[in-house]
Amino acid sequence: MRAQDPRIRAAFRNEVRAVAGLDHPGVVMVFDYGEIPPESALADPRLQTGSPYLVMELLTGGSLSSEAQPLDWPALRVTLLDLLDGLAYAHARGVIHRDIKPNNILLGAPGDVRPGLKLIDFGLAAVGDEHDGDWDTLAGTPA
């Protein structure tokens, strides 16, 4: 199973650490992560001991891809500026997302603790410190 692959588990830990270190209204808040303990797996057979888990803020507005109608220009402009603000914040701290798509943008509803657009799933993220700030390498372009 993929969750038991040491490389996948290390990548998951790195992603969680990178995102947990970000504090911005446009980036999902990460509260905790770990591995499923044996007693939890015994209580629920769908859980596998040692599989990674992540606890993040609750966002009840769905994803950007679930928006039923196209946005008009004023709403689209606000959405793009919010998205770019969150990306700029992450990039300035050395975290490059690499998988921006509507499914990786969740919407906090007005009743949520932090309403608004949130970047999620930094699973393909590159962390700048690991590459000594080589932004060409992080961007996937030859130096």
Secondary structure, DSSP 4 states (H G I P E B T S, - for coil): -GGG-HHHHHHHHHHHHHHHT---TTB--EEEEEE--HHHHHH-TTS-TT-EEEEE----S-BGGG-SSPPPHHHHHHHHHHHHHHHHHHHHTTEE-----GGGEEEE-TTSSS-EEEE---TT-EEGGGGTT-HHHHHTS--
